């Protein structure tokens, strides 16, 4: 019997989710630095033994007798990997991102895991407030056959004019990105679709459905309000997930 995995408000035996993320952005207290956050990374070394530093590149071009281009790399985050590398934690002076790779074990597990990290980060970093929250679900569907009609599997998809003959409407690649305001949440939802990853020679069509929902300008001080808002974001992305797929797709992942 397959294990039932939630995706939105529905449950599916074969989850299409390849990665989920919860991002909590904060207003940092004065004096907090990435060097100080090394202490936080050290405190999680038993569960997350590997740490990497992520850098941002900043370029500058100088005009003169001799034009010169320089690039400066500045560290902006520590990335902590659990031993099995299925759980990844990005720590910054302005917050953290908790990421879970497949297999997805459900929203409750993701929330509890992230809540544990957040409490530890909050106690260590002592942020002034939470300013932005986001959830992101990256789904990959594997549709059978060397080619498919997207409308058979998706309700939201790019489409060429029907005035073209069918043979002239074949796409070998595409990227679609839609930004949809969510005024009742004071946020935005971004839907991104495109080709996924599959082994060479496979006679299947992988399609990615990426749903990211965020709210900002919050000023949240307490954890109850934080998790209540994240629940709203999770539920809303679930509504869009269900609206984006057809019953034919549900049959593939049930």
C-alpha positions as CSV (number, residue, x, y, z in Angstrom):
1,X,0.0,0.0,0.0
2,X,1.5,3.4,-1.0
3,X,2.2,6.0,1.7
4,X,-0.1,8.9,1.4
5,X,1.8,12.2,0.9
6,X,0.0,15.6,1.1
7,X,0.3,18.1,-1.7
8,X,-1.9,21.1,-0.8
9,X,-5.1,19.8,0.7
10,X,-5.1,16.5,-1.2
11,X,-3.1,13.3,-0.5
12,X,-1.2,11.4,-3.2
13,X,0.6,8.1,-3.1
14,X,3.4,9.3,-5.5
15,X,4.3,12.9,-4.5
16,X,5.6,15.0,-7.4
17,X,7.4,17.3,-5.0
18,X,11.1,17.4,-5.4
19,X,11.9,20.3,-3.0
20,X,10.0,22.4,-0.5
21,X,11.3,25.5,1.2
22,X,10.2,27.8,4.0
23,X,12.0,31.2,4.1
24,X,11.9,33.5,7.2
25,X,13.4,36.9,6.7
26,X,14.2,39.1,9.6
27,X,15.3,42.5,10.7
28,X,18.7,41.7,12.2
29,X,19.9,43.1,15.5
30,X,22.8,45.5,15.5
31,X,26.2,43.8,15.4
32,X,25.1,40.4,14.1
33,X,27.6,39.1,11.5
34,X,28.1,35.9,9.5
35,X,31.2,35.3,11.6
36,X,29.1,35.2,14.7
37,X,26.6,32.8,13.0
38,X,29.5,30.3,12.6
39,X,28.7,29.6,16.3
40,X,25.2,28.7,15.4
41,X,26.5,26.4,12.6
42,X,28.8,24.7,15.1
43,X,25.9,24.1,17.5
44,X,24.2,22.0,14.8
45,X,27.3,20.1,13.7
46,X,26.0,16.8,15.1
47,X,22.9,16.9,12.8
48,X,24.4,19.0,10.0
49,X,28.1,18.0,9.7
50,X,28.8,19.8,6.5
51,X,28.8,23.6,6.1
52,X,29.4,25.7,3.0
53,X,29.7,29.5,2.7
54,X,27.8,31.1,-0.1
55,X,29.0,34.3,-1.8
56,X,27.5,37.2,-3.7
57,X,29.5,38.7,-6.6
58,X,29.5,42.4,-7.0
59,X,31.0,43.9,-10.2
60,X,32.5,47.3,-10.8
61,X,33.6,48.8,-14.1
62,X,36.0,51.8,-14.1
63,X,36.5,54.0,-17.1
64,X,39.7,55.9,-17.6
65,X,43.0,55.8,-19.4
66,X,42.9,52.1,-18.8
67,X,39.4,50.6,-18.4
68,X,39.2,48.1,-15.5
69,X,36.6,45.6,-14.4
70,X,36.7,44.1,-10.9
71,X,34.5,41.6,-9.1
72,X,34.2,41.4,-5.4
73,X,32.8,38.3,-3.7
74,X,31.2,38.8,-0.3
75,X,29.9,36.0,1.9
76,X,26.2,36.3,2.6
77,X,25.1,32.9,3.9
78,X,26.1,29.6,5.6
79,X,24.5,26.5,4.2
80,X,24.2,23.5,6.5
81,X,23.7,20.0,5.2
82,X,22.2,17.2,7.2
83,X,24.2,13.9,7.0
84,X,21.9,12.4,4.3
85,X,21.8,15.8,2.5
86,X,18.0,15.7,2.3
87,X,17.6,18.6,4.6
88,X,19.4,21.9,4.0
89,X,19.5,25.0,6.1
90,X,20.6,28.3,4.8
91,X,21.5,30.8,7.6
92,X,21.9,34.5,7.0
93,X,22.1,37.6,9.2
94,X,18.6,38.4,8.0
95,X,17.0,35.1,8.5
96,X,17.0,31.5,7.4
97,X,15.7,29.1,4.7
98,X,14.8,25.5,5.5
99,X,14.8,23.2,2.5
100,X,13.6,19.6,2.2
101,X,14.5,17.5,-0.8
102,X,12.5,14.5,-2.0
103,X,11.1,12.3,-0.6
104,X,8.6,14.9,0.8
105,X,7.2,13.7,4.1
106,X,4.4,16.2,4.5
107,X,3.8,19.8,5.6
108,X,3.5,18.8,9.3
109,X,7.0,17.3,9.3
110,X,8.4,20.3,7.4
111,X,6.8,22.8,9.8
112,X,8.0,21.0,12.9
113,X,11.5,20.7,11.5
114,X,11.7,24.3,10.5
115,X,10.1,25.4,13.8
116,X,13.0,23.7,15.7
117,X,15.6,25.4,13.6
118,X,13.8,28.8,13.9
119,X,13.6,28.7,17.7
120,X,17.4,27.9,17.8
121,X,18.2,30.7,15.3
122,X,15.9,33.1,17.1
123,X,17.5,32.5,20.5
124,X,21.0,32.8,19.0
125,X,20.6,35.7,16.5
126,X,17.9,37.6,18.5
127,X,16.3,39.3,15.5
128,X,14.2,42.4,16.0
129,X,11.2,41.1,14.0
130,X,10.2,38.9,11.1
131,X,9.7,41.0,7.9
132,X,9.0,38.5,5.1
133,X,7.7,34.9,4.9
134,X,7.7,32.6,1.9
135,X,6.8,29.0,1.0
136,X,7.9,27.3,-2.2
137,X,6.9,23.9,-3.7
138,X,8.8,22.6,-6.7
139,X,6.9,19.7,-8.3
140,X,8.2,17.6,-11.2
141,X,5.7,15.4,-13.1
142,X,6.8,12.6,-15.4
143,X,4.2,12.3,-18.2
144,X,4.3,9.1,-20.4
145,X,5.2,9.1,-24.0
146,X,7.8,10.9,-26.2
147,X,5.4,13.9,-26.5
148,X,2.3,15.1,-24.7
149,X,-0.5,17.7,-25.1
150,X,0.0,19.9,-22.0
151,X,-3.8,20.6,-21.8
152,X,-4.3,16.9,-21.0
153,X,-2.3,17.2,-17.8
154,X,-2.2,20.8,-16.8
155,X,-4.9,23.5,-16.6
156,X,-2.3,26.3,-16.6
157,X,0.2,26.1,-19.4
158,X,1.7,28.0,-22.4
159,X,-0.2,27.6,-25.7
160,X,0.5,28.6,-29.3
161,X,-2.3,29.8,-31.4
162,X,-4.9,27.2,-32.3
163,X,-4.9,28.8,-35.8
164,X,-1.7,27.0,-36.4
165,X,-1.9,23.4,-37.6
166,X,-1.0,20.8,-34.9
167,X,2.3,19.9,-36.5
168,X,3.4,23.6,-36.2
169,X,2.5,23.9,-32.5
170,X,5.1,21.4,-31.1
171,X,7.4,22.8,-28.5
172,X,10.7,21.2,-27.5
173,X,11.3,23.6,-24.7
174,X,9.5,26.4,-22.9
175,X,9.5,28.6,-19.8
176,X,6.4,30.2,-18.4
177,X,6.4,32.6,-15.4
178,X,3.2,34.2,-14.0
179,X,3.1,36.6,-11.0
180,X,-0.3,36.8,-9.4
181,X,-1.1,39.3,-6.6
182,X,-2.7,37.9,-3.4
183,X,-4.2,41.1,-2.0
184,X,-5.9,39.5,0.9
185,X,-2.6,38.1,2.1
186,X,-0.7,41.2,1.0
187,X,1.6,39.0,-1.0
188,X,2.3,37.5,-4.4
189,X,2.3,34.0,-5.9
190,X,4.7,33.1,-8.7
191,X,3.9,30.1,-11.0
192,X,6.8,28.9,-13.0
193,X,6.6,26.0,-15.5
194,X,9.3,24.5,-17.7
195,X,11.0,21.2,-18.7
196,X,12.3,19.0,-15.9
197,X,15.2,16.5,-15.7
198,X,15.2,13.0,-17.0
199,X,17.7,10.4,-18.0
200,X,18.9,10.6,-21.6
201,X,16.9,8.5,-24.0
202,X,13.9,8.1,-21.7
203,X,10.5,8.1,-23.5
204,X,8.8,10.4,-21.1
205,X,8.2,14.1,-20.7
206,X,9.2,15.8,-17.4
207,X,7.5,19.1,-16.6
208,X,8.2,21.3,-13.5
209,X,5.5,23.2,-11.7
210,X,7.1,25.6,-9.3
211,X,4.8,27.5,-6.9
212,X,6.3,30.3,-4.7
213,X,4.2,32.4,-2.4
214,X,5.5,35.3,-0.3
215,X,4.3,38.1,1.9
216,X,6.5,41.0,3.1
217,X,6.3,44.2,5.2
218,X,5.2,42.2,8.2
219,X,6.9,43.2,11.4
220,X,5.9,40.0,13.2
221,X,7.2,39.7,16.8
222,X,5.7,36.4,18.0
223,X,5.9,32.8,16.8
224,X,2.2,32.2,16.9
225,X,1.6,34.9,14.3
226,X,4.5,33.7,12.3
227,X,3.2,30.1,12.0
228,X,-0.4,31.2,11.5
229,X,0.8,33.2,8.5
230,X,2.8,30.3,7.1
231,X,-0.2,28.1,7.4
232,X,-2.1,30.6,5.2
233,X,0.6,30.5,2.6
234,X,0.8,26.7,2.6
235,X,-3.0,26.4,2.1
236,X,-3.1,29.0,-0.6
237,X,-0.3,27.3,-2.7
238,X,-2.3,24.1,-2.3
239,X,-5.3,25.8,-3.9
240,X,-3.2,26.8,-6.9
241,X,-1.6,23.4,-7.1
242,X,-5.0,21.6,-7.3
243,X,-6.3,24.2,-9.8
244,X,-3.2,23.7,-12.0
245,X,-3.5,20.0,-12.7
246,X,-6.1,17.8,-14.4
247,X,-7.6,14.5,-13.2
248,X,-5.3,12.7,-15.7
249,X,-2.3,14.0,-13.7
250,X,-4.0,13.1,-10.4
251,X,-4.3,9.6,-11.8
252,X,-0.6,9.4,-12.3
253,X,0.3,10.6,-8.8
254,X,-2.4,8.8,-6.8
